[in-house]
């Protein structure tokens, strides 16, 4: 199953070049590494579920934390 998840990441336009490590034990996928955005983080978990993971432990970190919007004064 880990290889199926990695293959889905490879074919994903958003995830193919991200540094994501996949470990699977008893159909529970654990994702570690870094991604570019919150959307990429969510997509990685969704792709793992769609590849057959029953549960996903999403421990992915963001490469760049988004800065809060500036407030007008």
C-alpha positions as CSV (number, residue, x, y, z in Angstrom):
1,X,0.0,0.0,0.0
2,X,2.9,2.4,0.7
3,X,4.0,2.0,-2.9
4,X,0.5,2.7,-4.2
5,X,0.4,5.9,-2.1
6,X,3.8,7.0,-3.4
7,X,2.7,6.3,-6.9
8,X,-0.4,8.6,-6.4
9,X,1.9,11.3,-5.1
10,X,4.2,10.9,-8.1
11,X,1.3,11.3,-10.6
12,X,-0.1,14.3,-8.7
13,X,0.7,17.7,-10.1
14,X,0.8,19.3,-6.7
15,X,2.6,16.5,-4.8
16,X,5.1,14.9,-7.3
17,X,8.0,17.1,-6.2
18,X,7.2,17.3,-2.4
19,X,9.4,15.6,0.2
20,X,6.9,13.1,1.7
21,X,7.8,9.9,3.4
22,X,5.2,7.2,3.6
23,X,5.1,4.4,6.2
24,X,2.2,1.9,6.4
25,X,1.3,-0.5,9.2
26,X,-2.0,-2.4,9.4
27,X,-3.5,-0.1,6.7
28,X,-2.6,3.0,8.7
29,X,-0.5,5.4,6.7
30,X,1.9,7.8,8.4
31,X,3.0,10.8,6.3
32,X,6.1,12.7,7.3
33,X,8.1,15.4,5.6
34,X,7.4,18.8,4.2
35,X,4.9,20.2,1.7
36,X,4.4,23.7,0.2
37,X,0.9,24.5,1.5
38,X,-2.0,23.5,3.6
39,X,-3.9,22.4,0.5
40,X,-1.0,20.1,-0.4
41,X,-1.1,18.7,3.1
42,X,-4.8,17.9,2.9
43,X,-4.4,16.5,-0.6
44,X,-1.7,14.1,0.5
45,X,-4.0,12.7,3.2
46,X,-6.9,12.4,0.8
47,X,-4.6,10.6,-1.8
48,X,-3.5,8.1,1.0
49,X,-7.1,7.4,1.8
50,X,-8.0,6.9,-1.8
51,X,-5.1,4.5,-2.2
52,X,-6.6,2.3,0.5
53,X,-5.4,3.6,3.8
54,X,-8.0,3.1,6.5
55,X,-6.4,5.8,8.7
56,X,-3.9,8.5,7.9
57,X,-1.6,10.1,10.5
58,X,-0.7,13.3,8.8
59,X,2.5,14.6,10.3
60,X,3.5,16.8,7.3
61,X,4.9,20.2,8.0
62,X,4.7,23.3,5.8
63,X,7.8,24.4,4.1
64,X,6.9,28.0,4.4
65,X,4.5,29.2,7.0
66,X,2.0,31.7,5.6
67,X,2.4,35.2,7.1
68,X,-0.8,36.7,8.7
69,X,-2.5,39.3,6.5
70,X,-1.4,42.8,7.3
71,X,-4.0,44.9,9.0
72,X,-4.7,48.4,7.6
73,X,-4.3,51.2,10.0
